[in-house]
Each structure stands twice: as C-alpha cells, then as structure tokens.
C-alpha cells in the first residue's frame, strides 16, 4: 500500500483529478497549501510575511493506492496532466503506508 503526494499548480488540479477519477483512483484528497513553486504569472504570487518569501497557492494532492502496482500509472497521469509548460511544474512523492484502518459507523 502506497501514498502518493503531489504538489502542483492550482490551475491544473481539475484536469488531474478528472483523469485520476476516470482511471479508477478514488481515495483522493485535495488541499490548498502555500508553496514555493515558480509562479506562472504575477497574479498567482504574493509575499508571505510568515515565510519571508514569495509564495503561491498550490495544491497538495494525496492518493492512497491499495495495490502497489497501480502507483506507476497514477504517477504518470499526474505527470501528464499537471504540466504547465515550465521546466518544473511541481513534485510527486511516493511513500509506504504501514497500515490503514477504516472508520466505521
């Protein structure tokens, strides 16, 4: 069992989520975060006093893959759909999950 975390530009998240959902990936979370990715435009960027740097609102996408063999396909979907035309459009991380327990009732 693996967890995929991807940090991508906000304007690409709809296409990424749609492609993943179409491919059968259902355990998704989407969270707005402040990040240091290169801004695509000046409208996307603001200065954060707390961080002391220019930031953008980027998206952290989290996916749980119950079957390890599905991870490469999910990573490829994210890579394809999250592209912005910039040299670096975000990052994808894959981690092991030790256990998963459903919350019932």
C-alpha distance (Angstrom), angle and dihedral (degrees) to the residues before:
residue distance angle dihedral
X1 . . .
X2 3.82 . .
X3 3.78 138.9 .
X4 3.78 120.5 -143.1
X5 3.79 118.8 -158.0
X6 3.77 119.2 -172.5
X7 3.79 127.5 -176.2
X8 3.80 109.0 -156.7
X9 3.78 142.1 157.8
X10 3.78 113.4 -79.3
X11 3.80 94.2 -125.5
X12 3.85 90.9 62.3
X13 3.83 99.3 50.5
X14 3.82 98.0 90.1
X15 3.81 92.5 56.2
X16 3.81 92.0 44.6
X17 3.81 94.3 49.8
X18 3.81 92.8 44.6
X19 3.82 92.4 51.1
X20 3.81 92.7 46.5
X21 3.79 92.9 47.3
X22 3.81 91.1 48.0
X23 3.82 88.6 52.3
X24 3.82 90.6 53.6
X25 3.80 102.1 -99.9
X26 3.81 105.6 140.6
X27 3.80 108.8 159.9
X28 3.81 95.8 82.5
X29 3.80 133.2 146.5
X30 3.79 124.7 -172.3
X31 3.80 119.5 -162.4
X32 3.81 130.0 177.7
X33 3.81 110.8 -131.2
X34 3.80 137.2 171.2
X35 3.76 110.3 -109.9
X36 3.76 145.7 168.7
X37 3.82 100.6 -124.5
X38 3.80 113.5 136.0
X39 3.79 109.0 -87.4
X40 3.79 115.9 -116.1
X41 3.81 89.4 -146.9
X42 3.78 139.3 0.2
X43 3.83 89.8 -103.9
X44 3.80 89.7 62.9
X45 3.81 94.3 54.8
X46 3.80 133.1 74.3
X47 3.78 135.3 167.5
X48 3.81 116.5 -105.0
X49 3.79 113.8 -150.0
X50 3.83 90.1 -166.2
X51 3.79 93.5 55.1
X52 3.79 96.5 31.3
X53 3.80 93.8 -133.8
X54 3.76 143.8 81.9
X55 3.82 110.6 -83.2
X56 3.76 140.1 178.9
X57 3.77 131.1 -150.5
X58 3.77 102.0 -107.6
X59 3.78 129.6 171.0
X60 3.78 128.8 -111.5
X61 3.79 109.3 -152.5
X62 3.80 117.0 -164.5
X63 3.80 123.4 -166.8
X64 3.78 129.1 178.9
X65 3.80 114.2 -150.1
X66 3.79 110.8 -162.7
X67 3.82 89.5 -168.4
X68 3.81 116.2 53.0
X69 3.81 92.0 -149.7
X70 3.83 89.9 66.5
X71 3.83 92.7 60.4
X72 3.85 98.9 83.7
X73 3.82 92.0 52.3
X74 3.83 91.8 49.4
X75 3.80 91.4 48.7
X76 3.81 90.6 50.2
X77 3.82 92.3 49.6
X78 3.81 90.1 51.8
X79 3.83 92.1 46.6
X80 3.79 92.1 50.8
X81 3.80 98.2 42.7
X82 3.83 98.7 39.8
X83 3.81 96.3 56.2
X84 3.80 115.4 124.9
X85 3.81 101.6 178.2
X86 3.81 90.7 -103.9
X87 3.83 121.0 118.1
X88 3.82 89.1 -112.3
X89 3.81 118.0 29.0
X90 3.80 99.0 169.3
X91 3.79 143.4 -59.6
X92 3.80 136.6 -85.4
X93 3.82 122.8 -155.9
X94 3.82 128.2 -172.5
X95 3.81 121.6 -159.0
X96 3.78 136.6 175.9
X97 3.80 118.8 -108.4
X98 3.77 113.7 -144.0
X99 3.78 96.7 -160.8
X100 3.79 143.0 -13.5
X101 3.79 125.0 -154.3
X102 3.79 122.8 -172.6
X103 3.79 119.0 -131.8
X104 3.78 104.3 -130.6
X105 3.78 131.7 -159.2
